[in-house]
Amino acid sequence: MEARTEGTGDRPTAPELTAPLFDDRFYAGDPFPHYARLRAEAPLVWHEDPGVWIASRYAEVLAVSRDPARLCSSKGIMTFEIGVEYPSPPTMMHTDPPEHTGYRQAVAVGFRPSRIKALEVSVRERVSRLVDSLPAGEVIDIVHHLAAPLPLMMICSLLGLPEDEWTTFLEWSDAAIPGAAPMSDERRAELMAESEGVLRAHIEERRRVVGEDYVADLVAADIDGRPLTDDEIYMIVNQLLIAGNETTRNLISGGLVALAESPAQWRRLRDDPGLVPTAVEELLRWTTPVVAFMRTATAETELAGERVHEGDPALLVYPAANRDETEFGSTAELLDVGRRPNHHLAFGFGPHVCVGAALARLEGRVVLEALTERFAGIEVAGPVERTPSGIIAGVHRAHVRLT
């Protein structure tokens, strides 16, 4: 089947291929066979409602990601934001250069290489404590016992928040992402308001009392010679709290499920610990925790031979791009912990590449090192519950047995 045009002017459509992407139930299953069809049959195609281009191949996702002047973020990054006007950017991701450049420079101070390197001792301490508590031979939910607490403890520590309350911050984080956890819209709104109140109070406290956490750094930071406002600091802190745990949590949980389903790859890591860094990259490619973000054309342009009009939104489907055979070869649909090269797009690309990528890689590496050193094997011991979300490719529960 080829994409066909049905009453959309010069925009090709393939509704039978694009409609599932707007049904959250699609993401609770295995979307990758469908992504393969999308890449092969309709790699850049228009979906009528809500009116957005769908880009599923590596080449187009990369091209859009590296060109914010042609396809911007300030018009919204999720499809439910099409046509929405915000009085101020809800996240850094909703800004473009040069505004984004200033924010990123302020934020990047806390994630410079020397700081990430200094965090390794803290990461190892927390991983050791969590892994020590994992019982060999028993069925456990690896999300609750390891994948969720570790990144939340770390990001809370960095922000100067009480890490022993990580379950509360987990609930706040999930409330901010539609579909990340089963809860009503009313409960989501209640939790988001509660989170905002606590974070704003923490920022106010850092205005009065100098601390040594990342919020204190933001209070002391400036953009083009002016200090950040409380609203800007809240925007950044809220984004860091959410992004600082969601991606890593689902890298660890989804990655460990993938290794449990591929015992030969687990054995490779056991036999050759030097493969762990490349394994982290492969698990990032394999899980691709962020499903999709949107960009909007700032002028008439062309993409993959299609005419994209000014104001047209384009949805970048990262997990589809990360299994593209034209980039990853004939083994794109196989897990390979030794894959090189591996230019995956799990952290995005260009100006909006994830500022906390190095911390996520560090946490993923230390977890794999600790688990493969201590346990001979890992196996799936029950249904894996994936989150029905078109934003985060999450694992809600994953029962495994470590042996």
BADO-590091 format. One record per residue: x, y, z of N, C-alpha, C, O in turn; residue in one letter. Coordinates in pm, whole numbers, plus 32768, in hexadecimal, padded with zeros to 4 digits. Example, Ala and Ser with C-alpha at 12.3 -4.5 7.8 and 13.67 -1.06 7.14 Angstrom:
<atoms>
85277DC7830C84CE7E3E830C85287EB6830C85907EB4834EA
85057F1F82C485577F9682CA850A80038313853D80728324S
</atoms>
This chain:
<atoms>
80547F8880008000800080008057807C800080BE80808043M
802E80E17FB6807481607FB5801A81CB7FF27FA081C17FEEE
805A8231802B800D82A1805F7FB982DD7FEF7FE982E87F7EA
7F408303800C7EE983387FA57EB183BF7FCF7EAB83DF8046R
7E8A840D7F6F7E5384907F8A7DBB84897F877D8184577F26T
7D7C84BA7FF07CEA84BA7FF87CBA854280297CAA855780A1E
7CA3859F7FCC7C6A861F7FF17CC4867680477C9286C58097G
7D48866780397DA386B6808C7DFD870E80377E6987358064T
7DD2872F7FBE7E2787807F697EA387337F427E9A86C77F07G
7F18876B7F647F95872A7F3D7FCF86D67FAE804486B27FA9D
7F8086B780137FB4866980837F8A85D780777F1385B98074R
7FEB857B80707FC884ED806A7F9684BC80F27FC784E98159P
7F35846280F27EFE842C816E7EFD839481697EF8835980FDT
7F02835781DD7EF482C781EC7EB382AE82757EF6827F82D1A
7E3382CF82827DF382CF83067DF88249834E7DFE824583C9P
7DF681DA83037DFD815983467E838142838B7E8E80F183E7E
7EEA818A835D7F6E817F839B7F8681E984067FCF81D18466L
7F49825D83F67F6482C984557F0082CF84C97F2282FD8536T
7E8582A184B47E2082A9851E7E498263859F7E308299860BA
7E8881ED85987EAF81AB86167F0A81FF866E7F0881F186E8P
7F59825786347FB682A986817F6E830C86DC7FAB83468736L
7EED832086C47EA0837E87157E3E833587727DE1837187A9F
7E5582B487837E0A826287E17E6C822F88497EC281DC882AD
7E60826088C47EC3823F892B7ED081A889427F39817A896DD
7E67815C89277E6E80CB89397ED8808B88E17F0F80218902R
7EF580CA88717F5A809988147FE180898859802C802C883CF
800180E588B5808680E788F48092808489678101806C8997Y
8023804C899480297FE789FD80517F5E89C6806F7F028A13A
80517F518942807A7ED5890281037EE388C381577F3188F2G
811A7E98885881997E9F880F81847EF28790814B7EC0872FD
81B27F6E879081997FC4871D81FB7FB186A881E47FE8863CP
82667F6586BD82D47F65865B82B27F2785D582E27F59856FF
82647EBB85CD823C7E8C854781EF7EF684F981FE7F028480P
819D7F43854081527FAD84FD81AF801D84D1819F80558464H
8211803E8525827380A484FE82BC807A847E82D880CD8428Y
82DB7FF9847383227FC983FC82CD7FDF837F830180088318A
824B7FC5838981F17FDF831781ED807382F781ED809B8283R
81E880C4835F81E18155834B825C81868300825081D282A1L
82D38159832B834F818382E6834F81578254837881A281FCR
832080DD823C832780A581B582BC80DF815882D780F580E2A
824580F9818D81D6811B813681AD81AD813A817781E180D9E
81C781F081A9819C827C81B581FC82C6821281D382F2827EA
827A82D581EA82E0830C824582CC839E826C82F783C882D7P
828C83EB821582668474823981DA8488820481C48490818BL
817B8490825F80EF848B8236809B84E4829280BD84F88307V
802F8518825C7FD9857482A57F69852782E97F2D84CD82AFW
7F4C854D83677ED7851683AC7E75858883C27E9985F083F9H
7DF9857483977D9685E183927D72861C84197D6786968426E
7D5F85C8847C7D3285F984FE7D9485C985677D938553858AD
7DE98623859D7DD886B485A87E19870785397E2187818548P
7E4686CD84CE7E87871784637F1C8722847B7F4C878984AAG
7F6786B6845A7FF486B3847A803C8651841C800585E883F9V
80B5867483F48109861883AB814385B0840D816185D1847FW
8152853583DE819084CB842D821284A583EB821384778378I
828284B784318307849383FD833B841B844B834C842284C4A
835383AC84048379832F8447840282FB841F8433829C845CS
8440833683BA84C6830883918533835983D6851F83CC83FCR
85A4831B83E5861683598428863E83DB83E3865384408426Y
864783DB835F867B844F8315862684CB832E865C85378346A
85A184BC8328854A8530833B8548855E83CD854885D683E8E
85458500842B8546852684B885C6857184D985C385D48522V
8636854284A586B6858584BB86B7860F847B86E1867184B9L
8688861983FF868A869983B78637870283FF86618775840AA
85C286DD842E856C873C847485AB876384FA85A887D88521V
85E387018540861B871B85C5868E877F85C286A287CA8621S
86D9877F8555875087D5854F8732885E8512878F88AD84FER
86B4887B84F2869488F784A98622894484EB85B4894B84B2D
8639897E856385CC89C585A885A08A44856085318A748579P
85F38A7A850985C98AF184BF855A8AD0845C85028B228441A
85608A57842484FE8A2D83C0848489EB8400841389FA83D1R
849C89A1846C8430895C84B2844389738548849C89388585L
83EF89C88581840689FB860883BD89AB86738366895A8655C
83E289C586F183A389858765834389E287AE82F189B387FDS
834B8A62879582FF8AC487E382698AC187C9821D8B008813S
823D8A79876281AE8A6B8746817289EF878780FE89CE876FK
81C189AC87DA81918934881D81E388BB87F8821688B18788G
81F0885E8856824087E6883C81EE87658845822186F9882DI
816D87728869811386FF886D8095871F881F806B8793881AM
805886BA87E47FEA86D687877F73871987CA7F2A87648788T
7F5D8702884C7EEB8745888D7F0787DA88A07EAF882488CDF
7F7F8807887F7FA0889588897F8E88E088057FA7895887FFE
7F64889A879D7F5088DD871C7EE7894C872D7E7789328759I
7F0C89C5870A7EB28A3787167EAD8A76879F7E698ADB87B2G
7EF58A3D88017EF58A7388897F5C8AE388947FCD8AD48866V
7F378B5088D17F938BBF88E87FAF8BC8897F7F548BDE89CEE
802E8BB789A480538BC38A3180838C518A5080C98C8D89FEY
805E8C878AC4808E8D0D8AE981268D0E8AFE81678D758AEAP
815D8C9C8B2781EE8C8D8B35820E8BFA8B1B81B68BA58B2AS
82888BDA8AF382A98B4F8AD182968AF38B4982CB8B0F8BB5P
824A8A848B3982398A278BA982B689D68BC782C889A78C37P
830E89C78B64838F89828B7883F789C28B1D83D68A0D8AC1T
847689A48B3984E089CF8ADE84CD89968A5284F489D389EFM
848F89208A4C847C88DE89CB841D892C89728418891488F9M
83D1898889AB837489DA895E83B58A5D892F836E8ABA890AH
84378A658931847D8ADD890484DC8ABA889284FF8A46887DT
85058B21884A85648B1287DB85D78B7287EF85CA8BD3883BD
86498B5A87AD86B68BBB87B286858C42877E86368C458720P
86B28CB287B8871A8CBC881F86E58CAF88AF87348C9E890CP
865F8CB588C286288CAA894A86538C248989867E8C2089FCE
86468BBA893D866A8B35897086FD8B2D899387238AEC89F5H
87508B70894587E18B6B895C88048BA489E688578B6C8A2DT
87C38C118A0B87DD8C4C8A8F87B38BF18B0087FE8BDE8B60G
873C8BB78AF4870F8B588B5B876D8AE08B6487928AB58BD1Y
87938AAD8AF287E68A358AF2886E8A518B3288A389FD8B7BR
88A68AC58B1789278AE78B54891C8AED8BEB89778AC28C33Q
88AB8B228C1D88978B298CAE88888A9E8CE988BD8A828D55A
883F8A468CA4882589C08CD588A089668CCA88BA89148D22V
88EB89778C5E895A891B8C4189C889208CA98A1688C18CB5A
89D0898D8CF58A3889988D5D8A3089228DBD8A9788EC8DE6V
89B788FB8DE089A6888D8E3F89C088048E0589C887A28E4FG
89CE87FC8D8089E1877B8D3F8A6487758CF18A7587218C99F
8AC187CF8D138B4287CB8CCE8B8D874B8CF48B7387118D5ER
8BEA871D8C9F8C2B869C8CB48C69868A8D3E8C61861D8D77P
8CA786F38D738CE886E48DF68C8186C58E638C9D86778EBES
8C0B87028E5B8BA486E88EBE8B6C865B8EB08B5586178F14R
8B56862F8E368B2285A88E218B8885418E528B6384DE8E92I
8C0685588E358C6E84FC8E648C6F84F48EFC8C8184898F35K
8C5D85668F3D8C5D85698FCF8BE58522900B8BE884FA9080A
8B7B85118FBC8B0384CF8FED8B0E84378FEF8AB983F4902AL
8B7484008FB08B7A836E8FA38B7B8328902A8B3D82C0903BE
8BC28361908C8BC6832491118B39831E914B8B1282B79183V
8AED838B913F8A64838E91748A0B832A912C89BA82E6916BS
8A1B832190A989CA82C1905C89EA82339089899081E2909EV
8A6B821690988A93818E90C18A5F816B914C8A3680FA9164R
8A6181CB91A68A2E81B1922D899A818C92288970812C9269E
894D81D691DD88BD81BC91D688A0813A918B884980ED91B4R
88E88122912088D480A590D688F8802D912E88AF7FC9912FV
896680359176898F7FC691CE89247FAA923689047F369251S
88EE801492718888800292D7880A7FC1929C87CF7F6992D9R
87E27FED9226876A7FB791E787807F2791B9872A7ED191CCL
87F47F0E917B88107E87914888227E2591BC87FC7DB091B0V
885B7E52922A886B7DFC92A087E47DCA92D387DB7D5F930FD
877D7E1892BB86F87DF392EE86AB7D96928F863E7D6992B1S
86E37D799219869E7D2591B986B47C9291DB87277C6591DCL
864B7C4691F6865C7BB9921A866E7B6091A0861F7B669142P
86D57B0E91A186EC7AB1913486827A459133865D7A0F919BA
86517A2790BC85F379B890AD856279D990C8850B798690AFG
85467A5190FA84BB7A77911884877AD390AB84D37B1A9069E
84047AD1909983C57B2A903883B87BB5907583817BC690E1V
83EB7C19902E83E37CA4905C83B77CFE8FE983C97CDD8F74I
837D7D6F900E835E7DD68FAB83DA7E2F8FA083F57E808FF9D
84237E218F3384A27E688F25848C7EFE8F1984E87F4C8F33I
84147F298EF383F77FB98EED83F77FF38F7A843B80568F95V
83AB7FB68FD3839E7FEB905A841F7FDA90AB8442803190FBH
84647F6C909784D97F4E90EA855A7F9290BB85B77FA3910AH
85617FB9903C85E07FF0900A85CD80618FA5860380CE8FB8L
858280498F3C857E80A98ECD8542812F8EF4857081978EC5A
84DB812E8F49849D81AC8F7284EB81F48FE08505826B8FD2A
851281B0904C855281FB90B985D88239909685F482A990C1P
862C81F4904886B38228903086B282B38FF186E8830F902DL
867782C68F7B867F834D8F3F863583B78F90865C842B8F8FP
85CB838F8FD6858583F1902985D9841B90A085DE849190C3L
861C83BA90DF867683DD914D86E3843C911E8703849D9163M
871A842190A9878884759076875885019054879885639079M
86E7850C900D86BC85928FE5868C85E1905F869E865A9064I
864E859D90C1862785E3913C86A38615918686A4868591B9C
870985C2918D878585EB91CE87C08666918A87ED86C391CES
87C18667910787FA86D790BC87A9875790D287E187C490D8L
8726874790DF86D087BC90EF86C187E891808683884E919DL
86FB879A91DC86F087BB9269866A879592A5864087CF9309G
86278733926985A78703929985BC868092E7861D863992CDL
8563865E9343857585E5939485658566934284F785459317P
85D2851F932C85CD84AA92D4858384359311855983DB92C8E
857184339395852583C693D1849083D393B48442837A93D4D
84688444937883DD8456934F83CD843F92B98375847A9279E
842083E99282842183D591F0839B83A491B9837A83C29147W
834F835A920982CE832A91D5826E839E91BC821D8399915FT
82768406920F8224847D91F9824C84C2917881F784EA9128T
82CF84D2916482FF851390EA82E184C0906E82CC84F69002F
82DF843C907E82B983E4900E822984018FE5820A840B8F6FL
81D2840D904781458428902A813584B08FE780E884BF8F89E
817E85149017817A85998FD981A985938F48816C85CD8EEFW
8216854B8F33825085418EAD81EE84FE8E4D81D9852D8DDDS
81B3848F8E78815584478E2280D884998E05809D848E8D9AD
80B184EC8E66803A853F8E51804F85A28DDF7FEF85C98D9CA
80CA85CA8DC980E9862F8D6280EA85F68CD580ED86428C74A
80E785708CC980F085318C46807284DF8C2C805E84788C6DI
801E850A8BD07FA384BF8BB47FC1842C8B948014840E8B3EP
7F7C83D38BD97F8B83448BBF7FFA83008C0C800682868C08G
804E834E8C5380C083128C97809682B98D0C80DE825B8D2FA
802382D68D487FF082858DB67F5882918DB67F2182F88D8FA
7F1482288DE27E81822D8DE37E4E828B8E4F7E59826F8EC6P
7E1582FC8E257DDA835A8E837D7B83B58E387D8A83CB8DBFM
7D1983EB8E7E7CB784448E407CF684CB8E227D5D84EF8E5AS
7CB585168DCB7CE4859D8DAD7CE185F48E2A7D3786498E3ED
7C7C85DE8E7E7C71862C8EFA7CE6860F8F577D1E866A8F94E
7D0B858E8F617D7C856A8FB77DFE85A18F7E7E5485CE8FC9R
7E0C859D8EFA7E8485D48EBB7E9186688EDC7EFC86978F02R
7E2486B28ECD7E2787428EE97E49875D8F7C7E9587B88F9BA
7E12870D8FD47E2C871D90637EC0870690827EFE875390CCE
7EF9869C90487F87867E90627FE286E790258048870B9061L
7FC187198FAE8014877E8F6E801388008FBD807988448FC7M
7F9F88238FF67F98889A90497FE9888890C9802D88E490F6A
7FE188129103802E87F3917C80C487FC915F810F883691ADE
80ED87C390EE817A87C790C781A9885690B48214887C90E4S
815988A7906E8181893290558190897F90D781EE89CE90E6E
813689689135814089AD91B481BF898D91FF820189E79233G
81E3890E9204825D88E5924A82DA891992048336894A9245V
82DD890F91808355893C9137836689D3914183D78A03914FL
82FA8A1E913983058AB0914483318AD891D1837D8B3791E2R
83028A8F9236832E8AAC92BF83C28A8F92CF84098AD69316A
83F18A25928C847F8A02929284D48A6E924F853F8A919281H
84A48AA391E084EC8B0E919B84F18B8B91F385588BCD91FDI
84818BAB9232847B8C1F928B84DD8C0F9300851E8C6E9329E
84E58B94933485428B7993A185D28B91937386238BC793BEE
85F28B6892F9867A8B7A92C586988C0E92A9870D8C3592A4R
86338C5F929886488CEF928D86768D28931486C58D85931AR
86428CED938186608D20940686DD8CE19443872C8D249484R
86ED8C5F942D87598C14946C87AD8BD193FF877C8B7F93B3V
882B8BF693FA88848BBE939488988B2993AD88B48B00941EV
888A8ADA934588A08A4A9350890A8A1D92EE89488A6F92AAG
891F899B92E9898589649290894889079227898D88B391EEE
88C78917920F888588C191AF8875890A912A889E897D911AD
883788C490CC882A88F9904587CA8970904187DB89CA8FEEY
876789729099870C89E5909D87578A6390C7873D8AD09093V
87B38A54912488068AC6914C88598AF890D7886D8B7190C7A
888A8A9C908488D58AC4900C887E8B178FAF88AC8B7A8F76D
88018AEE8F9F87A78B378F4687858BC18F7E87788C228F32L
87758BCA9001875C8C4C904187D18CAB902587BD8D239013V
884A8C75902388C18CC7900D88E08CDD8F7989358D308F57A
889C8C948F2088BA8C9B8E9088808D1A8E52882D8D5E8E8EA
88AE8D378DDA88758DA68D8F88718D838CFC88B88D2A8CCDD
881C8DCB8CB388128DC08C2188288E4B8BE887D98EA78C01I
88928E5A8B9E88B38EDC8B6188B78F4B8BCA88898FBB8BB2D
88EF8F2A8C3F89038F8E8CA5888E8FA68D0288978FFA8D5BG
88218F5E8CF087AF8F6D8D4B87978EEA8D9487AF8E7F8D5CR
87678EF18E12874B8E758E5B86CE8E318E2786778E718DECP
86C68DB08E3D864D8D668E1B85DD8D8C8E7A85F48D9F8EF2L
85648D988E4684F18DB28E9B84C58D328EE184F08CC48EBCT
84718D408F47843D8CC98F8B83EF8C708F2A83F68BF58F33D
83A58CAE8ECE83598C5F8E6D83B88C0E8E14839E8B9A8DF6D
84268C4C8DEB84868C058D9784CA8B948DE384DD8B278DAEE
84EE8BAE8E60852D8B458EB184CB8AD38EC884F18A5E8EBFI
844F8AF48EE483EB8A8A8EF683DD8A388E7683DA89BD8E7BY
83D68A7B8E0483CB8A368D84843D89D08D748426895F8D4BM
84B789FB8D94852C89A58D83852C89338DE8854388BF8DC4I
851189548E67851488ED8ED084A988848EB884C2880C8EC7V
843288AF8E9183C688518E7583EC87F48E0283D5877B8E07N
8426882F8D99845087DD8D2784BD877A8D4F84BA87078D25Q
851C87A68DA08588874D8DCB855486DB8E22858186698E16L
84F586FA8E7A84BD86938ED0847A86268E7D848685B08E9BL
843286508E1583EA85EF8DC1844A85A88D628454852D8D63I
849185F68D1184EB85B98CAE855F85728CF0859585128CB8A
858785A18D6685F985658DAB85DF84DB8DE2863B84968E0CG
855E84B28DE28543842A8E1084FA83D68DA98512835D8DA1N
84A284118D59845183C28CFD84A783768C96849382FE8C80E
850483BC8C588555837C8BF185AA830C8C2C85AD829D8BF6T
85EF83298C99864882C68CD585F982528D0F862281DE8D02T
858982708D50853682068D88850D81A18D1D851481288D32R
84E481D38CAA84B581798C418525813D8BEF851480D48BB2N
8599817F8BEC8610813F8BB5863280C48C08864B80598BD0L
863480D18C8D865A80628CE485F17FF38CE086127F7E8CCDI
857280178CF2850A7FB08CF584F97F6D8C6E84F97EF28C64S
84EB7FBD8C0584DC7F838B7F85587F3A8B5285507ED38B0FG
85CE7F6F8B78864B7F2E8B53865C7EA88B96868A7E488B57G
86387E9F8C1686467E208C5D85E17DB98C2A86007D428C25L
856A7DE68C05850A7D898BC685437D558B43853A7CDE8B26V
857E7DAF8AF485B97D858A7486287D1E8A8986307CBC8A3EA
867C7D338AED86E77CD38B0986B07C508B3F86E67BE58B23L
86437C578B8D86047BDC8BBF85CB7B8A8B4A85C97B0F8B4FA
859E7BD08AE485677B8B8A6E85D47B618A0C85B87B1889ACE
864F7B8E8A2286C17B6C89CB87347B398A2187987B7F8A30S
87297AC18A59878E7A908AB7881B7A898A7E887C7A938AC8P
88267A7889FA88AC7A7589BE88F17AFC89CC896B7B0389DDA
88A37B6889C588DD7BEE89D589067C078A66896B7C498A7FQ
88BA7BD38AC588E17BDC8B5289647B938B6A89BC7BC48BB0W
89707B1C8B2D89EC7ACE8B3E8A637B178B028AD17B118B38R
8A4D7B5D8A938ABB7BAB8A578AEE7C148ABA8B677C288AC6R
8A927C568B018ABC7CBB8B628B037C7B8BD98B647CB28C0DL
8AD27C088C038B147BC18C718BA27B998C4A8BFF7BA48C99R
8BB07B6A8BCF8C327B398BA08C927BAA8B7E8D0C7B998B87D
8C5C7C1D8B588CB07C8D8B2D8C797D0F8B668C2F7D568B21D
8C9B7D308BE38C687DAC8C218C8C7E2A8BD48C4B7E918BE4P
8CF27E218B7F8D177E958B2F8CAC7EBE8ACB8CB27F2C8A93G
8C497E668AB68BDC7E868A5A8B6F7EDC8A9B8B157F0B8A56L
8B777EF18B1D8B0A7F388B628AED7FC28B278A787FE18B10V
8B5280178B0C8B31809A8AD28AE980908A4C8A8B80DC8A33P
8B14803489F58ACC802689768A427FEB898C89E580088941T
8A357F9689F289B27F5D8A1289507FCA8A3C88DB7FC58A18A
897F802C8A888929809B8AB188F480E48A35887D81048A2DV
894C80FD89D689218140895B88BC80EC890F885B812188DAE
88D28069890A8875801288C387EE800B890A8786800688C9E
87F0800A898D8771800789D78727808C89CA86AC808E89CBL
877080F989BE8730817989A086EC81748918867A81A08909L
8732813F88B586F78130882F867E80D48836861580F287FCR
868D8065887C86267FFD887F85A7802C88C7853880128899W
85B9807189368544809E8984850F812489548496813A8955T
8567817E892A85448207890284D4823D895B846182448930T
84F4826489D6848C828A8A36843082FC8A0A83BA82FC8A2CP
8464835D89BF840E83C8898D83D4839C8907841E838188A8V
834F839588FE830E83638885831483C98815834083A987A6V
82E98443882F82E084A587C282D8853287F9829C854C8862A
8316858E87B08304861C87C782E2865D874182FD862586D6F
82A986D287488278871786D182CA879386B4830187D1870FM
82D187B7863683088836860982A4887585A9824A88318578R
82B388F7858D8257893D853482A5898C84CC830589D284EET
827D8980844E82C389C483E182B38A5B83EE82448A8D83FFA
83218AA283E583208B3383F1830E8B79836A82F78BF18364T
83198B2B82FE83098B60827782F08AEA821983008A768241A
82C98B0781A182B88A9E813C833D8A55812C83A58A94811BE
833989D2813283B58985812A839B88FE80EA832A88DC80CAT
840588B280D983F8882C80A0843C87C880FA84A787E38132E
83FF87548109843686EB815C84158666811983A1864780FEL
847D86178100846C859380C0841A859D803F83CA85448020A
842E86087FF683E786197F788359864C7F858315865E7F20G
832B86637FFF82A38694801482A5872A80328302875D8071E
823F876E8004823187FD801C81F0881380A4817D87ED80B9R
823A885080FF8208886C818681EA8900818F824189548176V
816E892281B2814489AD81B3816989F18236817689B0829EH
81798A748231818F8AC182AC811D8AA7830D80A88AAC82E7E
81418A8A838980DC8A6C83EF80BA89DA83FC807389B38459G
80EB8986839F80D188F683A9812088BB841D819988D08424D
80E088738478812A882A84DF816287A884A6812C87708446P
81CF877A84E2820C86F984BA823186AC8538827886DF858EA
820086328543821A85DD85B7828E857F8599828A85348538L
82F5858585ED836D853385DA836084B68630836084BE86ABL
8355844285F0833F83C4863783C68382864E83F7833785F8V
8402839D86C1848B837286DE849E82D986DF850082AA86A6Y
8445828A871E845D81FA871E845881BD8693849F815D8676P
840581F5863B840281C585B2848781E4856C84BF818F8527A
84B9825D857F85398284854385AB822E857786098211852EA
85A2820685F6860E81B98633860F8125860C866680DA8638N
85B080FB85BA85B48073858185BF807884E885A4801684A4R
85E780EB84B485EE80FF8423866480B183E886D780C6840ED
86458057838B86AC8003834E8711805382FE8784802982F0E
86E980C782C987468116827B87B6815082D188218171829ET
879E815E83528804819083AE8846811F83FB88BF81218410E
87F880BC8427882D8055848088407FCD843C88647F6B847EF
88287FC783BA88457F4E836E87E07EDF838287757EF283BCG
88037E6B834F87A77DFA834F87897DC483DA872B7D7783ECS
87D87DED843D87C17DBF84C787767E27851A87757E1F8595T
87397E8884D886F57EF48521868A7EBF858086727EFD85E8A
864B7E4F855F85E07E1885B386157DB3861985C77D6E865AE
86997DAB862786D57D508687871D7D9E86F587577E0786DAL
87197D6A876F87647DA587DD87F47D7587D5880E7CFD87D1L
88527DD487D288E07DB387C6892F7E0D882589477E828806D
89577DD6889889997E2988FE8A237E5788D28A607EAB8914V
8A567E2288668AD77E4E88338ACC7EA587B78B2E7EB88770G
8A557EDA879C8A3E7F24871E8A967FA087158A987FF5876ER
8AE07FA786A68B31801C86868B36802B85EF8B4B7FC985A7R
8B2480A585BD8AFC811E86058A698118862C8A1F80C185FFP
8A408175867F89B6817686AE898B820786C3898D823B8733N
896682488656894182D5865C88AA82E58676886383258629H
887D82A986E387EE82AD870187C1833B872388118394873FH
873C834C8720870183CF873A86AE83CE87BA8650841D87C9L
86D0837588178682836A8892868783E988E6862984058931A
86F2843688DA86FE84B4892386DE852C88CB86F9859E88F1F
86A5851388558690858087F8871385A287B28773855687B5G
871486168771878B86438729878186DA871687158714871CF
87F58718870187F787A786E787E987F88766881087CA87D2G
87B38871875D87AC88CB87D1876188908847877E88B288BAP
87018838882D86AE8802889786DD877988C9869287358910H
8754874F88A4878486CF88D8878086D38970879D873B89ADV
875D866489AE8745865E8A3E87BE868E8A8E882C865A8A7FC
87AA86F38AE38818872D8B2F884986CC8B9A88BC86D38BC4V
87F286718BC6881986128C2E8844858A8BF9884785288C44G
886685828B78888785028B3B88FC84BD8B8288FA84438B94A
895F85098BAA89D584CB8BE989B0848C8C6F89E684238C92A
895584CA8CB9892A84918D3988DB84108D2188ED83AE8D69L
888484108CBE883783978C9E889583258C76888182B38C9FA
88F983458C25895A82DF8BFD89A782A88C7589BF82308C7FR
89CD83028CD08A1682D78D4789C082798D9A89F0820F8DC4L
8944829D8DB388EC82498E0488D481C28DC088D6815A8E02E
88BD81C48D3D88A981478CF5892380ED8CFA891780748D0BG
899981298CEB8A1580DA8CED8A2C809A8D758A4D80238D7DR
8A1C80E78DE08A3680B28E6589D280438E8889F87FE08EC7V
895580528E5F88F27FE98E7789197F688E3089157EFD8E6CV
893E7F718DB189647EF88D6789E17EB88DA289E97E3D8DACL
8A417F088DC88ABA7ED18E068A997E858E858AC97E168E9AE
8A477EC28EDA8A267E848F5A89D67E038F4889F17D9F8F8AA
89757E058EF0891F7D908EDF89687D1C8E9B895A7CA98EC6L
89B57D398E3389F97CCB8DEE8A6B7C938E418A927C208E2ET
8AA07CE18E9C8B097CAF8EF48ACF7C528F5F8B0E7BF08F87E
8A567C728F8C8A1B7C288FFB89C67BB28FCE89C57B4A9011R
897D7BBF8F5F891B7B598F3989437B158EB789737B558E59F
892F7A928EB389527A448E3B88EC7A568DCC890E7A4D8D56A
886F7A708DF288097A7B8D8C87937ACE8DB987857AED8E30G
873D7AF18D5A86C27B398D7486597B028D1586757AEB8CA0I
85E27AED8D4785767AB88CF484F37AFE8D1584DC7B278D86E
849E7B0C8CB0841A7B468CC583C67AE18D1283C17A6B8CEEV
83847B0E8D7C83397AB48DD382A67ADB8DDE82647AB98E40A
82727B208D7C81E77B4A8D7C81CF7BAE8D0D822E7BD68CC9G
81537BD88CF981347C398C90817E7CBD8CA6818C7CEC8D17P
81AC7CF78C3981E87D7C8C3D817C7DE18C1B81427DDC8BAEV
81607E3D8C7680F87EA18C6081377F228C2E817E7F678C78E
811C7F428BB281537FBC8B7780EC802C8B7F807380148B7CR
811D80A68B8980C381178B9A8081813F8B1680C581478AB0T
7FFF81578B187FBA81848AA07FCE82198A8A7F7282688AA1P
8045823F8A5D806582CD8A4D80AF82E389CA8110829D89ABS
80818343897E80C683688904813583CC891B816B840588BCG
815983E2899981C4844089BB823D83F689F482AE840C89C8I
8224839F8A55829083528A94827782BE8A7E820B828B8A9CI
82DB82778A4882D381E68A3882F981A78ABD836C817E8AD1A
829981A08B1782B681788B9F829380E88BBD824780A88B74G
82CB80B78C2A82A980348C60826E804C8CEA82B480788D45V
81EE802F8CFA81AA80478D7A81D07FDC8DE181E97FFA8E56H
81D27F5E8DB381FE7EEE8E0982497E8B8DB382287E768D3ER
82AE7E4C8DF082FA7DE48DAA832A7D818E13838A7D9C8E5BA
82E97D0F8E1B83117CA98E7A837D7C508E3D83697C138DD4H
83EE7C4C8E8084607BFF8E5084977BAA8EC384757BBD8F37V
84EC7B4B8E9D85337AFA8EFF85C87B028EE185F47AE18E73R
86167B2C8F4386A87B318F3786E07AB28F7786B97A8C8FE5L
873D7A708F31877079F18F63880879F48F72884479908F9BT
</atoms>
